[in-house]
Amino acid sequence: MLAWQVRSPGSDLSQALRRVPVVVPRPAPGELLVAVDACGVCRTDLHVAAGDLPVHRASVVPGHEVVGHVLELGAGVTGFRPGDRVGVAWLRETCGACRYCRSGAENLCPQSRYTGWDADGGYADCTTVPADFAYALPDGYSVAELAPLLCAGIIGYRALRRAELPPGGRLGIYGFGASAHLTAQVALAQGARVHVLTRSPQAQKLALDLGAASAGGAYDVPPEPLDAAVLFAPVGDLVPVALQALERGGTLAVAGIHLSDIPTLDYERDLFQERTLRSVTSNTREDGRELLSFAAGHRLTVAVNPYPMAQAGIALADLAADRVNGAAVLIA
């Protein structure tokens, strides 16, 4: 089969990725072999290719927003049949025994492993996934629309929970890409007023089209104080900006796996009056199930920019240059 591998991580994306022939993987006991129908292009893939994240697996195949169908069952797998449509997401494996796993915080498991970073992912004809970490997918969406739900949707859902937005509250969203445009719709469906702050005029228009109360520049002051905010842009300079936009007692959740340096915070200006700054680390499988259940009951508008699988390098370059409005998705 053909697969894209991260051969030379670095800022030159034209050199980072190579599409090469590789042997079709075999499903280990407890795993599924999945034929890839579509794979979302996530900013985390960009961080892996650009070398922002340390190498966990040499020549890894990136991609962790995989929609596909089961080709083969590994030994001991039950509950799946060949032909079943499944989703493969970022969280691939946890130990199941540590105190984090036992307490429902498996996203913090020290032994956690990730699709497209620790194991080969979906920029390929086929991939594997532990059956316990594969998702059933809602009806009513195309494979291209489903793919971004599997990371952009899930991590945005967790970030929204971490931000502790009160019912009917005022939410600020900083950056408006694949994850943010889905998170905004979840918040709107829950009765929030959403203010979007992003540098892209196209993203601002998308935000207003989806129902945001306002859309302005990334460093603008929102038209009203915020009860909660989520930072999706991997820009540390925006942390004090977002904190200053919070009402007393508000919470800022930082959704990315990578963030540029945060400037020195001024305690009185940025944190006093019980403002809270929180990180978001991966997700639990329950987060994923809840988001996909929400998507089944609330038809989300998924802004998709499709690319052939053969153009994965172009898709990543477009994402890096902010030429993607919504979510980029590779179509097999």
C-alpha positions as CSV (number, residue, x, y, z in Angstrom):
1,M,0.0,0.0,0.0
2,L,1.0,3.7,-0.1
3,A,1.5,5.8,3.0
4,W,2.8,9.2,3.8
5,Q,5.7,9.1,6.3
6,V,7.3,11.9,8.3
7,R,10.9,11.3,7.2
8,S,12.6,14.7,8.0
9,P,10.6,16.7,10.6
10,G,11.2,20.4,10.2
11,S,9.8,23.7,9.0
12,D,10.3,22.7,5.3
13,L,7.1,20.6,4.9
14,S,8.1,19.7,1.3
15,Q,11.0,17.7,2.8
16,A,9.2,16.5,5.9
17,L,6.7,14.2,4.2
18,R,7.4,11.4,1.7
19,R,4.8,9.1,0.1
20,V,6.2,5.6,-0.1
21,P,5.1,2.0,-0.6
22,V,4.9,0.0,2.6
23,V,3.7,-3.4,3.7
24,V,0.0,-3.5,4.7
25,P,0.0,-3.8,8.5
26,R,-1.4,-6.8,10.2
27,P,-3.8,-6.4,13.1
28,A,-2.4,-7.6,16.4
29,P,-4.6,-9.4,18.9
30,G,-7.3,-7.1,20.0
31,E,-6.9,-4.8,16.9
32,L,-8.8,-4.0,13.8
33,L,-7.3,-3.5,10.3
34,V,-9.1,-0.6,8.8
35,A,-9.2,0.6,5.2
36,V,-9.0,4.4,5.2
37,D,-11.9,6.2,3.5
38,A,-11.0,9.7,4.7
39,C,-8.6,11.3,7.2
40,G,-8.7,14.8,8.6
41,V,-5.7,17.0,8.6
42,C,-5.2,18.2,12.1
43,R,-2.8,20.9,13.4
44,T,-1.2,18.2,15.6
45,D,-0.2,16.5,12.3
46,L,1.5,19.8,11.4
47,H,3.3,19.9,14.7
48,V,4.5,16.3,14.2
49,A,5.7,17.1,10.6
50,A,7.3,20.4,11.6
51,G,9.2,19.0,14.5
52,D,7.4,21.0,17.1
53,L,6.7,17.7,18.9
54,P,9.4,15.2,19.7
55,V,9.7,12.2,17.5
56,H,8.0,9.2,19.2
57,R,8.2,6.9,16.2
58,A,10.7,7.3,13.3
59,S,9.1,7.7,9.9
60,V,5.6,7.7,11.5
61,V,2.5,7.8,9.3
62,P,0.6,10.8,10.6
63,G,-3.2,11.2,10.8
64,H,-5.6,10.6,13.6
65,E,-9.0,11.6,12.3
66,V,-9.7,8.4,10.4
67,V,-13.0,7.3,8.9
68,G,-12.8,3.8,7.4
69,H,-14.2,0.4,7.3
70,V,-13.0,-2.8,8.9
71,L,-11.1,-5.2,6.7
72,E,-9.9,-7.8,9.2
73,L,-10.2,-8.6,12.9
74,G,-7.3,-9.4,15.1
75,A,-7.4,-12.4,17.4
76,G,-9.9,-12.1,20.2
77,V,-11.9,-9.1,18.8
78,T,-15.7,-9.2,19.3
79,G,-18.3,-6.7,18.5
80,F,-17.1,-5.8,15.0
81,R,-17.5,-7.4,11.6
82,P,-15.6,-6.8,8.3
83,G,-17.3,-3.9,6.5
84,D,-18.3,-2.0,9.7
85,R,-17.7,1.7,9.5
86,V,-15.4,2.9,12.3
87,G,-13.6,6.0,13.5
88,V,-10.0,6.1,14.6
89,A,-9.0,9.0,16.8
90,W,-5.9,10.5,18.6
91,L,-6.0,8.4,21.8
92,R,-4.9,5.0,20.8
93,E,-4.0,3.1,24.0
94,T,-3.8,3.6,27.8
95,C,-2.6,1.2,30.5
96,G,-6.1,0.8,32.1
97,A,-4.5,0.3,35.5
98,C,-3.0,3.5,36.8
99,R,-4.8,5.9,39.1
100,Y,-5.7,8.1,36.2
101,C,-7.3,5.4,34.2
102,R,-9.1,4.0,37.2
103,S,-10.5,7.5,38.1
104,G,-11.9,8.3,34.6
105,A,-8.9,10.5,33.6
106,E,-7.3,8.1,31.1
107,N,-6.2,11.1,29.1
108,L,-3.6,11.7,31.8
109,C,-2.3,8.1,31.7
110,P,1.6,8.2,31.7
111,Q,1.6,5.2,29.4
112,S,-0.9,6.6,26.9
113,R,-0.1,6.2,23.2
114,Y,-1.4,8.2,20.2
115,T,-2.4,7.5,16.6
116,G,-0.1,9.2,14.1
117,W,2.6,9.9,16.7
118,D,3.4,6.7,18.6
119,A,1.8,4.4,16.0
120,D,1.1,4.8,12.3
121,G,-2.1,6.7,11.4
122,G,-4.4,7.5,8.6
123,Y,-2.3,9.2,5.8
124,A,-2.3,5.8,4.2
125,D,-4.5,3.2,2.5
126,C,-4.9,1.2,5.7
127,T,-4.2,1.5,9.4
128,T,-4.8,-0.4,12.6
129,V,-6.6,0.5,15.8
130,P,-7.2,-1.3,19.1
131,A,-10.8,-2.4,19.0
132,D,-11.4,-0.9,22.4
133,F,-10.4,2.5,21.1
134,A,-12.4,2.5,17.8
135,Y,-15.6,4.6,17.6
136,A,-19.0,3.9,16.2
137,L,-20.0,6.8,14.0
138,P,-23.3,8.7,13.6
139,D,-25.4,8.5,10.5
140,G,-26.3,11.4,8.3
141,Y,-22.7,12.6,7.6
142,S,-20.4,12.0,4.7
143,V,-17.0,10.4,5.5
144,A,-15.4,13.8,4.9
145,E,-17.7,15.5,7.4
146,L,-17.1,12.7,10.0
147,A,-13.3,12.9,9.9
148,P,-12.9,16.2,11.7
149,L,-15.2,15.2,14.5
150,L,-12.7,12.6,15.6
151,C,-10.2,15.0,16.9
152,A,-11.2,18.6,16.2
153,G,-14.7,17.9,17.5
154,I,-13.6,15.8,20.4
155,I,-10.9,18.0,21.7
156,G,-13.0,21.1,21.3
157,Y,-15.8,19.4,23.3
158,R,-13.4,18.6,26.1
159,A,-12.0,22.1,26.0
160,L,-15.5,23.6,26.3
161,R,-16.1,21.4,29.3
162,R,-12.8,22.5,30.8
163,A,-13.7,26.1,30.3
164,E,-16.8,25.6,32.6
165,L,-19.1,27.8,30.6
166,P,-22.2,28.5,32.7
167,P,-25.7,27.9,31.1
168,G,-26.5,30.7,28.8
169,G,-23.0,32.2,29.3
170,R,-20.8,34.3,27.1
171,L,-18.0,32.3,25.4
172,G,-14.9,33.7,23.6
173,I,-13.2,31.5,21.0
174,Y,-9.7,32.6,20.0
175,G,-8.7,31.1,16.6
176,F,-11.4,29.6,14.3
177,G,-10.3,26.6,12.5
178,A,-11.4,23.0,12.4
179,S,-11.9,22.5,16.1
180,A,-13.3,26.0,16.9
181,H,-16.0,26.0,14.3
182,L,-17.4,22.8,15.7
183,T,-17.0,23.8,19.3
184,A,-18.9,27.1,18.6
185,Q,-21.9,25.1,17.3
186,V,-21.9,22.9,20.4
187,A,-21.9,26.0,22.6
188,L,-24.6,27.7,20.6
189,A,-26.8,24.6,20.8
190,Q,-26.4,24.8,24.6
191,G,-27.7,28.4,24.6
192,A,-24.4,30.3,24.8
193,R,-23.5,33.7,23.3
194,V,-20.4,33.1,21.3
195,H,-17.8,35.8,20.4
196,V,-15.1,34.7,17.9
197,L,-11.7,36.4,17.7
198,T,-9.5,35.4,14.8
199,R,-7.3,37.2,12.3
200,S,-8.8,35.5,9.2
201,P,-11.6,37.5,7.5
202,Q,-12.9,34.2,5.9
203,A,-13.0,32.6,9.4
204,Q,-14.8,35.6,10.8
205,K,-17.5,35.3,8.1
206,L,-17.9,31.6,8.8
207,A,-18.3,32.3,12.5
208,L,-21.1,34.8,11.8
209,D,-22.7,32.4,9.3
210,L,-22.8,29.7,12.1
211,G,-24.5,32.1,14.5
212,A,-21.7,33.8,16.5
213,A,-22.8,37.0,18.2
214,S,-19.7,38.8,17.0
215,A,-16.4,38.1,15.1
216,G,-13.4,40.3,15.4
217,G,-9.6,40.3,15.2
218,A,-7.6,37.9,17.4
219,Y,-6.3,40.8,19.7
220,D,-9.6,42.7,19.7
221,V,-11.6,43.2,22.9
222,P,-14.9,41.3,22.7
223,P,-18.1,43.4,22.9
224,E,-18.9,42.1,26.4
225,P,-17.0,40.4,29.2
226,L,-16.6,36.7,28.8
227,D,-17.7,34.0,31.3
228,A,-15.4,31.5,29.6
229,A,-12.9,31.3,26.7
230,V,-11.1,28.7,24.7
231,L,-7.8,29.4,23.0
232,F,-7.4,27.2,19.9
233,A,-4.7,29.3,18.1
234,P,-1.3,28.0,19.2
235,V,-0.2,31.5,20.1
236,G,1.0,32.2,23.7
237,D,0.7,35.9,23.2
238,L,-3.1,35.5,23.2
239,V,-3.2,34.0,26.7
240,P,-3.0,37.4,28.6
241,V,-5.3,38.9,26.0
242,A,-8.0,36.2,26.6
243,L,-7.5,36.4,30.4
244,Q,-8.1,40.1,30.4
245,A,-11.3,39.6,28.4
246,L,-12.8,37.4,31.1
247,E,-15.4,38.4,33.6
248,R,-14.6,37.8,37.3
249,G,-14.5,34.1,38.0
250,G,-14.1,33.3,34.3
251,T,-12.0,30.4,32.9
252,L,-9.6,30.2,29.9
253,A,-9.0,26.7,28.5
254,V,-6.0,26.3,26.2
255,A,-6.9,23.5,23.7
256,G,-3.7,22.9,21.8
257,I,-1.0,20.2,22.4
258,H,1.6,22.9,21.4
259,L,1.7,26.6,22.3
260,S,4.3,29.3,21.7
261,D,5.8,30.9,24.8
262,I,3.3,32.8,27.1
263,P,4.4,36.3,28.0
264,T,4.9,37.2,31.7
265,L,1.5,37.5,33.3
266,D,0.5,40.4,35.5
267,Y,-1.3,38.9,38.6
268,E,-3.6,41.9,39.2
269,R,-4.5,42.5,35.6
270,D,-4.6,38.9,34.2
271,L,-5.4,36.5,37.1
272,F,-6.9,38.3,40.1
273,Q,-10.6,38.1,40.8
274,E,-10.4,34.3,40.5
275,R,-9.8,34.1,36.8
276,T,-8.6,30.6,36.0
277,L,-6.1,29.3,33.3
278,R,-6.4,25.7,32.4
279,S,-4.7,23.3,29.9
280,V,-6.4,20.6,28.0
281,T,-4.6,17.3,27.5
282,S,-5.9,14.9,24.9
283,N,-9.3,13.4,25.7
284,T,-11.0,10.4,27.2
285,R,-13.0,7.9,25.2
286,E,-16.1,9.1,27.0
287,D,-15.4,12.6,25.6
288,G,-15.5,11.0,22.2
289,R,-18.6,9.1,22.7
290,E,-20.4,12.1,24.1
291,L,-19.4,14.4,21.2
292,L,-20.4,11.8,18.6
293,S,-23.7,11.3,20.4
294,F,-24.2,15.1,20.4
295,A,-23.5,15.1,16.6
296,A,-26.1,12.4,16.1
297,G,-28.7,14.5,17.8
298,H,-27.6,17.9,16.5
299,R,-26.7,18.2,12.9
300,L,-23.4,20.0,12.9
301,T,-22.2,22.0,9.9
302,V,-18.8,20.7,9.1
303,A,-16.8,23.1,6.8
304,V,-14.7,20.7,4.8
305,N,-11.8,21.4,2.4
306,P,-11.3,18.1,0.6
307,Y,-7.9,17.0,-0.8
308,P,-7.0,13.8,-2.6
309,M,-4.8,11.5,-0.4
310,A,-2.0,12.1,-2.8
311,Q,-2.0,15.8,-1.8
312,A,-1.4,15.4,1.9
313,G,1.7,17.6,1.7
314,I,-0.2,20.4,0.0
315,A,-3.0,20.1,2.6
316,L,-0.5,20.4,5.5
317,A,1.2,23.4,3.8
318,D,-2.2,25.1,3.3
319,L,-3.0,24.5,7.0
320,A,0.4,26.0,8.0
321,A,-0.3,29.1,5.9
322,D,-3.8,29.6,7.2
323,R,-5.3,28.9,3.8
324,V,-7.8,26.4,5.2
325,N,-11.2,27.7,6.3
326,G,-12.7,25.0,8.5
327,A,-11.2,21.5,8.2
328,A,-8.9,20.0,5.6
329,V,-9.7,16.3,4.9
330,L,-7.8,13.8,2.8
331,I,-10.1,11.6,0.7
332,A,-8.9,8.1,-0.2
